[in-house]
Amino acid sequence: MKNDISSDSVIEVLSHHIGKCKGISAQSLAEACLIRPVSPHDLRHLRKIIQRLRGDGHHICAHPATGYFIAENAEELDATCEFLYERAICSLKQISRMKKVAMPDIRGQLRLPT
């Protein structure tokens, strides 16, 4: 029985989930990687592995409606990139409003006269 989720196990399982019509939920993906009951810690660990794999250039897509899958074509990859972009912008807007600063000022971006 496997004790921890690995990058290799995630890639192995996702190799059977190519295209959004074959998406797999995080819970099911973790269960397939571990072959044991999944804990909340396992799901957090899975998300970190997905981030690392994406950072390494793997075309791992996801959406709450479809689950995780490997992009079958450029359109699926673009849709996931747009989803991640919109989620990032939403988070930055929340930070901007809570700190009562403009979005460019969140990380001290300089404003130069034009």
C-alpha positions as CSV (number, residue, x, y, z in Angstrom):
1,M,0.0,0.0,0.0
2,K,1.3,3.4,-0.9
3,N,1.7,5.9,1.9
4,D,2.2,9.2,0.0
5,I,1.2,10.7,-3.3
6,S,4.1,11.2,-5.7
7,S,4.6,13.1,-8.9
8,D,5.0,9.9,-10.7
9,S,1.8,8.4,-9.4
10,V,-0.2,11.6,-10.3
11,I,1.2,11.5,-13.9
12,E,0.5,7.7,-14.1
13,V,-3.2,8.2,-13.1
14,L,-3.7,11.3,-15.2
15,S,-2.3,9.5,-18.3
16,H,-5.7,7.7,-18.3
17,H,-7.5,11.1,-18.1
18,I,-6.7,13.0,-21.3
19,G,-9.3,15.5,-22.2
20,K,-11.8,17.4,-20.1
21,C,-14.5,14.7,-20.8
22,K,-12.3,12.3,-18.8
23,G,-11.6,14.5,-15.8
24,I,-11.2,13.0,-12.4
25,S,-12.0,14.6,-9.0
26,A,-9.2,15.4,-6.6
27,Q,-10.6,12.8,-4.2
28,S,-10.7,10.1,-6.8
29,L,-7.2,11.1,-8.1
30,A,-5.8,10.9,-4.6
31,E,-7.4,7.6,-4.0
32,A,-6.1,6.2,-7.2
33,C,-2.6,7.3,-6.3
34,L,-2.7,6.0,-2.8
35,I,-4.9,2.9,-2.9
36,R,-6.1,3.7,0.6
37,P,-8.5,6.1,2.3
38,V,-7.7,9.8,1.6
39,S,-7.2,12.4,4.3
40,P,-7.5,16.2,4.0
41,H,-3.7,16.3,4.3
42,D,-3.5,14.0,1.2
43,L,-5.6,16.5,-0.8
44,R,-3.5,19.4,0.2
45,H,-0.4,17.4,-0.8
46,L,-2.0,16.5,-4.1
47,R,-2.6,20.2,-4.9
48,K,1.1,21.0,-4.1
49,I,2.2,18.2,-6.4
50,I,-0.1,19.5,-9.2
51,Q,1.4,23.0,-8.8
52,R,4.9,21.5,-9.0
53,L,4.1,19.5,-12.1
54,R,2.5,22.5,-13.8
55,G,5.6,24.5,-12.9
56,D,7.6,21.8,-14.6
57,G,5.5,22.3,-17.7
58,H,3.0,19.5,-17.5
59,H,-0.3,20.4,-19.1
60,I,-2.4,19.5,-16.1
61,C,-5.8,21.1,-16.4
62,A,-8.6,21.4,-13.8
63,H,-11.9,23.0,-13.3
64,P,-14.5,22.4,-10.5
65,A,-17.0,21.1,-13.1
66,T,-14.6,18.6,-14.7
67,G,-11.9,17.7,-12.3
68,Y,-8.2,17.1,-13.2
69,F,-7.1,16.0,-16.6
70,I,-4.3,16.4,-19.1
71,A,-5.1,18.8,-21.9
72,E,-6.1,17.0,-25.1
73,N,-5.6,20.2,-27.2
74,A,-4.6,23.8,-27.1
75,E,-8.1,25.0,-26.4
76,E,-8.3,22.9,-23.2
77,L,-5.0,24.2,-22.0
78,D,-6.0,27.8,-22.9
79,A,-9.3,27.4,-21.0
80,T,-7.4,26.2,-17.9
81,C,-4.9,29.1,-18.1
82,E,-7.8,31.6,-18.4
83,F,-9.5,30.0,-15.4
84,L,-6.2,30.2,-13.3
85,Y,-5.7,33.8,-14.5
86,E,-9.2,34.9,-13.5
87,R,-8.8,33.2,-10.1
88,A,-5.5,35.0,-9.5
89,I,-7.0,38.3,-10.5
90,C,-9.9,37.7,-8.1
91,S,-7.5,37.1,-5.3
92,L,-5.5,40.2,-6.1
93,K,-8.7,42.3,-6.2
94,Q,-9.7,41.0,-2.7
95,I,-6.2,41.9,-1.3
96,S,-6.4,45.3,-3.0
97,R,-9.8,46.1,-1.4
98,M,-8.9,44.8,2.0
99,K,-5.7,46.9,2.1
100,K,-7.5,49.8,0.5
101,V,-4.8,50.2,-2.2
102,A,-4.9,50.1,-5.9
103,M,-3.9,46.7,-7.4
104,P,-0.6,48.1,-8.8
105,D,0.4,49.2,-5.3
106,I,-0.1,45.8,-3.7
107,R,3.5,44.8,-4.1
108,G,4.9,48.4,-4.3
109,Q,4.9,48.8,-8.1
110,L,6.2,52.2,-9.0
111,R,3.9,54.7,-10.7
112,L,5.8,56.9,-13.0
113,P,4.4,60.0,-14.7
114,T,3.7,59.5,-18.4
